[in-house]
Amino acid sequence: MDTRNRTTPFTGLVVNIEQMEVRIGDKGWHTFQVVRHPGGVGVLPLHDDGTVTLIRQLRPAVDEALLEIPAGRLDPGEEPSACGLRELAEETGLSASRLDSLDVILTSPGVFDEAIHLYLATGLFQGDAEPEEYEEIEAVRMTLDEALTMATDGRIRDSKTIISLFRAKALLP
């Protein structure tokens, strides 16, 4: 990609906004703004009995409490699998003996560079959750089929959760 005049007009707590000019083939130079995000991880915990644990938490951006997989932002230099295990424990109290990749998704590549690494966690053990001081999280356990139905009918609207549920279902016997 051929770019010029890169600036960062906004530096925030979680994201930065970068502005640049990009050459688009013979169409010339055009200005773009990109939201830069450090990336994240989402983990679908699947229990031996076929149930999954999701979390319900307030998402101020949409002014709603959403049902989601446990997830969080990558720390600088952090391995995605380590982040996934950390977030799983913090938000649900669960630890996993196995993490299998459900691959990486791009949340909104027209505007954001955020990539989320998705995992399926199995071999689960329950401990105590330790959410961040600003998080109020409710763990919700249900069958995988019930969660898939909720993803299909719109009761689960979070994209990383929907994708994780369907990718996990495709992998299971």
Beta strands, then each sheet from edge to edge (+ up, - down):
strand 1: 3-11
strand 2: 16-23
strand 3: 29-36
strand 4: 40-45
strand 5: 51-59
strand 6: 64-68
strand 7: 71-73
strand 8: 94-106
strand 9: 115-126
strand 10: 138-143
sheet 1: 1+ 2- 3+
sheet 2: 7+ 4- 9- 8+
sheet 3: 6+ 5- 10+
end
